[in-house]
Amino acid sequence: MNGFIFHTPTQIVILVLVLVAGWLFGLASHPGGRRWKQRYRDLELKTRRYHEERDAELAARDREIAELRAQRDAAMEGTVQTRRPVTDPVIVDPTIREER
């Protein structure tokens, strides 16, 4: 204990009492966590609003997609898609030679 400032038991007891008194004073003057609780509630409210807006936007997009698909299906009902066979002959240019 040569490097320690307090050498007597009385000095150590006083040091401990001062530290405990400071700790109690700090607890008494602390606002009780009101600030962080309010910040947490504000963040929670902001997050909830964001999720509600996002869900509403996604629901609107889903409705629009369903409506467009219904319109597409209605437009496709009257038409029959068939492929026409290729009837045009292949025209070979006599000036082009294949080199092998």
Secondary structure, DSSP 8 states (H G I E B T S, - for coil): -TT-S--SHHHHHHHHHHHHHHHHHHHHHS--SHHHHHHHHHHHHHHHHHHHHHHHHHHHHHHHHHHHHHHHHHHHHS---------S-----TT-----
